[in-house]
Amino acid sequence: MAATSVSPSFLTKSTDSKYLLAVNETDNNNGNGTVESYSINGDSLKFISRSSSGGAHPCFITINKNGNVLVANYTGGNVGLLQLNSNGKLSDLLDVQQHTGKGIKKQQNAPHAHSVWFDSDNERIISIDLGTNELWFSKLDSSQQKLEFTYPKKLKMDKGAGPRHLSFHPNGKWVYVINELNSTVSLLEKNENNILEKKASFSTLPDDYTEDSFCADIHISSDGKFLYASNRGHNSLAIFNINSKNGSLQLTAHQSVHGNWPRNFALSPNEDYIIVANQLSGNIVSFKRDTTTGLLEYTDEIKITAPVCILF
């Protein structure tokens, strides 16, 4: 049984896979969106609870093993903190961490928190802000249920890059940030003090492509050999080989997504397939993945209205 919701633009599951969390990318006429929790019962969802996200137009949500929930509010330019209890019920909003500043492009006239992540060590929190063109670093004070900025507080990305999402390399040392506005992937590396440093950026587009295109999503295979990035406009997945010595990227191919505006995609649990959500053409497309070469082959598709998130 399908659940009915308003603009559920991003999904995640609790670490035990019992509960589904969704953001409602709205502002409810009061400057706030909402977060919802559902129990997963076979192929059905049952609504449990709804809470404020802490800002307008939430577009990303994540949860850790302790049930701490983080939400990125795009228009609000902030990150909301909630808690999911053992019965799948969301707490009221516990804290809001506000970003400030702006970038150089028209899409960067104010803070726009686009995603938020628990680092692999689960102590650092990385918030990606497309509007300020920065990564923001914080930690969770569990005793006070508050988010606290850490040192360093921020990391500037390339001017006008517009950072959106990231993917952690399995080695725990490299982090790859996908930049929406300049169609690049940036390699970050943890130094001896566990501080992230920006090393290099790599284009996701062909050298001769001159039309508008905007990156959206990014994923790395669990063997750490291949990185995939989606291009909205060029309407492709860029396929990169990852250099095992220094983390640099080599662009090996572009795979047409057989649709328009690939906002989100995911590797299947066994990583034999990649599933792409094409928002504007209204189709979900399946690709068989060669685990040796990383290349993709079209297999099938289904029609669905404005798909924006894929979650296994």
C-alpha positions in Angstrom: 0.0 0.0 0.0 1.4 3.4 -1.0 1.5 6.3 1.4 0.2 9.7 0.4 2.3 12.8 1.2 3.0 16.3 0.0 6.2 16.8 -2.0 8.2 14.0 -0.4 11.4 15.0 -2.2 14.0 12.9 -0.3 13.9 9.7 1.7 16.0 7.7 4.1 15.6 4.7 6.3 16.4 4.0 10.0 19.6 1.9 10.3 17.4 -1.2 11.2 15.3 -0.6 8.1 12.1 -0.6 10.2 11.1 3.0 9.5 11.1 5.3 6.5 11.7 9.1 6.9 10.6 11.6 4.3 10.9 15.4 4.0 8.0 17.5 2.7 9.6 20.2 0.5 7.2 22.9 1.4 7.0 26.0 3.6 3.5 25.6 5.0 3.0 29.3 4.8 4.9 29.7 8.0 8.5 29.3 6.8 8.8 25.6 7.8 8.6 22.4 6.0 7.9 19.0 7.7 9.4 15.6 8.3 7.4 12.4 8.4 8.0 8.9 9.7 6.4 5.7 8.5 6.6 2.1 9.5 7.7 -0.3 6.8 5.5 -3.4 6.6 6.4 -5.6 3.6 5.4 -3.5 0.6 3.3 -1.1 2.6 3.9 2.1 4.6 2.0 3.2 7.7 2.1 6.8 8.8 3.4 7.4 12.3 4.3 11.0 12.9 5.1 14.4 11.5 7.3 17.2 12.8 8.6 20.6 11.7 11.9 20.5 9.8 13.0 23.9 11.2 13.1 25.8 7.9 11.4 26.2 4.5 11.7 23.6 1.7 13.6 20.7 3.3 15.3 18.8 0.6 17.5 16.2 2.4 17.3 14.0 5.5 19.6 11.5 7.2 19.7 9.5 10.4 22.4 7.7 12.4 22.4 4.5 14.4 21.4 6.5 17.6 18.2 7.8 15.9 19.6 11.4 15.5 17.9 12.9 12.5 19.3 15.8 10.5 17.4 17.8 7.8 18.7 20.3 5.3 16.3 23.1 4.6 17.0 24.7 1.2 15.2 28.0 1.4 15.6 28.2 5.2 19.4 27.9 4.7 19.7 25.9 7.9 19.9 22.4 9.4 17.2 21.0 11.7 17.8 18.3 14.4 15.2 15.8 15.5 15.2 12.4 17.2 13.5 9.2 16.1 12.5 6.9 19.0 12.4 3.1 19.0 8.8 3.1 18.0 9.4 5.2 14.9 8.0 8.4 16.3 9.7 11.7 15.6 10.4 14.2 18.3 9.5 17.8 18.0 12.3 20.0 16.5 15.2 20.0 18.9 17.6 22.5 17.4 18.2 24.6 14.2 21.7 25.6 13.0 21.5 28.6 10.7 24.0 29.3 7.9 24.9 32.8 6.7 26.5 34.3 3.7 26.1 34.1 -0.1 28.1 33.2 -3.3 28.7 34.9 -6.6 25.9 33.4 -8.8 22.2 34.3 -8.9 21.4 31.0 -7.3 23.6 31.9 -4.4 22.0 35.1 -3.1 21.3 33.5 0.3 22.2 30.4 2.2 20.7 27.2 0.7 21.5 24.1 2.7 21.2 21.3 0.2 22.4 18.2 2.2 23.8 17.2 5.6 25.9 14.1 6.4 27.2 12.2 9.4 30.9 11.7 8.6 32.3 8.2 8.6 33.6 8.7 12.1 30.0 9.6 13.1 31.3 12.5 15.2 31.6 15.2 12.5 28.6 16.6 10.7 29.1 18.0 7.2 26.4 20.4 5.9 26.6 21.4 2.3 25.4 24.8 1.4 24.9 25.6 -2.3 24.1 29.3 -1.5 27.1 30.2 0.6 29.3 27.9 -1.6 30.7 26.2 1.5 30.8 23.1 3.6 29.9 23.7 7.2 31.3 21.5 10.0 29.6 20.8 13.4 29.1 18.1 16.0 26.2 16.9 18.1 26.1 17.7 21.8 23.9 14.7 22.8 23.4 15.8 26.3 22.0 19.2 25.3 20.5 17.9 22.0 22.2 20.8 20.2 24.3 21.3 17.1 27.7 23.0 17.7 30.0 24.4 15.1 33.5 23.0 15.2 37.0 24.2 14.1 37.4 24.7 11.2 33.8 25.9 10.9 33.7 26.0 7.1 35.5 25.0 3.9 35.1 27.2 0.8 34.6 25.5 -2.5 35.6 26.7 -6.0 34.0 30.1 -6.8 30.5 29.6 -8.1 30.7 25.8 -7.8 27.4 25.4 -5.9 28.1 22.2 -3.8 25.1 19.9 -3.5 25.8 16.3 -2.3 28.8 14.2 -1.4 30.0 10.6 -1.3 32.5 9.1 1.1 35.2 6.8 -0.3 35.4 3.4 1.4 38.9 4.1 2.6 37.6 6.8 4.9 40.2 9.3 3.7 38.6 10.8 0.6 35.3 12.7 0.3 33.9 13.7 -3.1 31.5 16.7 -3.4 29.3 17.2 -6.5 28.9 20.8 -7.5 25.6 21.7 -9.1 26.4 25.0 -10.7 29.8 24.4 -12.4 29.3 20.7 -13.1 32.3 19.4 -11.3 33.2 16.8 -8.6 35.7 18.0 -6.0 38.1 15.7 -4.2 38.6 16.4 -0.5 41.2 14.6 1.6 41.5 14.2 5.4 44.9 15.4 6.7 46.7 14.0 9.7 44.4 16.1 12.0 41.3 14.7 10.3 40.6 18.1 8.7 39.3 18.1 5.2 41.4 19.8 2.5 40.3 20.5 -1.1 42.7 18.8 -3.6 41.2 19.0 -7.1 38.0 19.3 -9.1 37.0 17.3 -12.2 34.4 18.2 -14.9 31.4 15.9 -15.3 30.8 17.1 -18.9 32.4 16.5 -22.3 34.9 19.1 -23.3 32.8 20.3 -26.3 29.5 20.6 -24.4 28.4 24.2 -24.2 24.7 24.1 -23.1 23.4 24.5 -19.6 23.7 21.5 -17.3 23.5 21.1 -13.5 24.8 18.3 -11.5 22.6 16.5 -9.0 23.6 13.2 -7.4 26.8 11.3 -6.7 27.6 7.7 -5.6 30.7 5.5 -5.3 30.8 1.7 -5.7 31.6 -0.1 -2.5 34.9 -1.4 -3.9 36.0 2.2 -4.2 36.9 1.9 -7.9 34.1 3.8 -9.6 32.3 7.1 -9.1 29.0 8.1 -10.8 27.6 11.6 -11.1 24.4 12.8 -12.7 24.1 15.7 -15.2 20.8 17.5 -15.6 20.8 19.1 -19.0 23.4 16.9 -20.6 21.1 14.2 -19.2 23.8 11.6 -18.5 25.6 9.8 -15.8 29.3 10.6 -15.8 31.4 7.5 -15.1 34.8 7.9 -13.4 37.6 5.6 -12.5 39.1 6.4 -9.1 42.9 6.4 -8.8 43.6 4.1 -5.9 46.8 6.0 -4.9 45.7 9.6 -4.8 41.9 9.6 -5.3 42.0 11.6 -8.6 39.3 10.9 -11.1 39.5 9.8 -14.7 36.4 10.3 -16.8 35.8 7.1 -18.8 32.3 7.5 -20.3 28.9 9.2 -20.3 25.8 7.1 -20.2 22.6 8.6 -21.5 19.9 8.4 -18.8 17.2 7.8 -21.5 15.2 10.7 -20.0 15.3 14.3 -18.9 16.7 15.7 -15.6 18.3 12.9 -13.6 17.8 14.3 -10.2 18.6 11.2 -8.2 19.9 7.7 -8.7 21.1 4.7 -6.6 23.1 1.5 -6.9 21.1 -1.7 -6.2 22.0 -3.6 -3.0 24.3 -6.0 -4.9 25.5 -3.1 -7.1 24.7 -5.0 -10.3 22.3 -2.3 -11.4 21.9 1.5 -11.2 18.4 3.0 -11.1 17.9 6.6 -12.3 15.0 8.9 -11.5 14.4 11.3 -14.4 12.2 14.1 -12.9 11.1 16.0 -16.0 10.5 13.1 -18.4 8.7 11.1 -15.7 10.5 7.8 -16.0 12.7 5.5 -13.8 15.4 3.8 -15.8 17.3 0.7 -15.0 20.9 0.1 -16.1 22.9 -3.2 -15.8 26.4 -2.4 -14.3 29.6 -4.1 -15.3 31.4 -4.4 -12.0 34.7 -4.8 -13.7 34.6 -1.8 -16.0 32.0 0.3 -14.2 30.1 0.8 -17.5 26.4 0.7 -17.8 23.9 -0.9 -20.2 20.2 0.2 -20.5 17.8 -2.6 -19.5 14.3 -1.3 -18.8 12.2 1.7 -17.6 8.8 2.5 -16.1 6.7 5.7 -16.3 6.0 7.6 -13.1 5.1 11.2 -12.5 8.1 13.4 -11.6 10.3 10.9 -9.7 13.0 12.6 -7.6 14.4 10.0 -5.1 15.4 6.3 -5.3 15.9 4.4 -2.1 16.5 0.6 -1.7 
